[in-house]
Amino acid sequence: MKHYIPAYPRPQFVRGPDSWLNLNGPWDFAFDSKNEGISAAWFNAFPRGKNILLPFTYETPQSGIGDPAPHSTVWYHRLFSPGALKQGGCRLVLHFEGSDYLTMLWVNGRFAGSHEGGYARFSFDITHLVKEGDNDITVRVEDSLDPAQPRGKQRWKDESYSCWYIQTTGIWKTVWLERVPGEHIQGVKMTPVLSGGFLEIESEIEAEPCSGLDLEVSVTLGDIPITRLTLPVTKKRMTLRADVHSPLAGEWRVHAWAPEHPRLYDIVFRLLRDGAAVDEAASYFGMRDIRIEGTNVLLNGAPLYQRLILDQGYWKNSHLTPPDEEALVADIDKILAMGYNGVRKHQKIEDERFLYWCDVKGLLVWSEMAAAYEYNDRAVTDFTREWMEIVRQHYNHPSIITWTAFNESWGVPQIKTSRAQQHFTEAIYHLTKSYDPFRPVIVNDGWEHTVSDIITLHDYEERGENFLDRYLEHLEDILDNRLFHNLSKSAFANGYGYQGQPVILSEFGGIAFDSREPGWGYGNKVKTPEEFLKRFEAITTAIKKIDIICGYCYTQVSDVQQEINGLLDEDRNFKVDPGILKEINERQVGNFRRIRRK
């Protein structure tokens, strides 16, 4: 895109190369095993100790420490000089893209604020705490093994087991400083309305209304000017519409975003006073429509068959943190090379640069919340707050086509019978819909659904003929809760039933294929590429023969620690020829049809 800046951590809202300072790199680091750092005022005199390389956590080899043991409290410290970022009338905002879990910040020994959560971005205005020259930043992060804390695939025991891995403690995404004008554009929410040919924009302005400011919005497609709008700032939140029709061979049309042609429009927001810009931020958007009609998911009005792959976003030496932006791009390219058109980003909110490259390259994304593993008042409160932060922060990405709030009854273990837990999932569904009424929302991916726009089933059956028998002959029984689809779980919680939604097999496969012993995967381990491909082809083709299933998600992209069921190993090498996988995934073997209810 026109305004893309390599390594810029927030590509959906760019203020320019001179407006930010990346604070990744070496920091001072200390464990606080006695929890004495606050009482000992480490924010005034940081103890001599270790160094750490951010944004990697102490558990990872890439951090320079590589200690997998749980430590509940860690501290960070570094000096920074704002330099040219510090200008009269401007604000300095310190952004944390991700820090797990309770983060506290001091600047020059003075407390700046705190944030609770492991996956959402958060920021602090530190203007009043910053001085000329060198400044001290001290960060304390408290984590726990409490299963009520939203944690995703991070273990809550001292040792890894099954498909849960080494915990992630502290700062694990980019930390950066941004200069923001005193009067500025706080944020924008962009909703494409493909049928009307316009973009709806909700802007939030940090300035006094009716003070002589104008908001200018400019849209381009490549080098072609599309729209320019200017309107006076009369209130802090304003809504406007930008027509995005553009000329092509003498015909005015809207260029839609889709996996096969991920066309993106550039957009620039300027806050003007007397015609001069006091703030400017650049972004982009895709014109696409995602909705449900009967048993089909429609993208831009056409049935979409989703060939997804489960992506946990773990790396061998850096765990949840991608080694660099190039690693994110390489993963996307390899996923596309294997014939998948989307990912289910599983139990993780990925680095936003991943979403940028999915937007650019046309890879569909299911965005999924990290689960808690107990149900109590704390879990409800923390989950709800952070999930809504995440939905708001990532709303503008066209590649995200589905929100997945819960998975496999994790965090709601009695959802089948508990009305309280059922009410919780309904509340999350409706809260999500209140902010984003357009994307499908899945509640409890895999089984025991309550309210859900798509019904998803998880089944790690090894034999293709068993898939065909189970779903061709018995899918209506499964959807009516008369038969368990995977021999253990019902499709719906008690009191809920099938309402004609699309059906997707959102986890299957998981074939363990690796020479290591022991190694964990689903079902019997295969020993050769030929054995793997035979089984992969049989189960994938069987699913595609079941016309009333409109997509699937294979487990998974890569091996993760003790789990060896990836199509790539931990070093991101293909285990089998990706061209063969692509042909199997893209092979046409069936057509959609509707379920006829008894």
Secondary structure, DSSP 8 states (H G I E B T S, - for coil): -TT--TT-S-TTSB--TTSEEE--EEEEEEE-TTS-TTTTTTTTS--S-EEEEETS-TTSGGGT----S--SEEEEEEEE--GGG--TTEEEEEEES-EESEEEEEETTEEEEEEE-SSS-EEEE-GGG--SS-EEEEEEEE----TTS--TTB-SSSS-BTTBB----EE-S-EEEEEEESSEEEEEEEEEETTTTEEEEEEEEES-TTSSEEEEEEEEETTEEEEEEEEE--SSEEEEEEE--EEETTEEE--BEETTEE--EEEEEEEEETTEEEEEEEEEE-B--EEEETTEEEETTEE--EEEEEE---BTTTBTS-S-HHHHHHHHHHHHHTT--EEEETT----HHHHHHHHHHT-EEEEE----SS-SHHHHHHHHHHHHHHHHHHTT-TTEEEEE--BTTTT-TTTTT-HHHHHHHHHHHHHHHHH-SSS-EESSBTS-BSS-SSEEEE---S-HHHHHHHHHHHHHHHHTTSS-SSSS--SB-TT----S--EEEEEEE-EEE-S-SS-B-EEEEE-SHHHHHHHHHHHHHHHHH-TTEEEEEEE-SB-BTTB---SB-TT--BSS-HHHHHHHHH------------
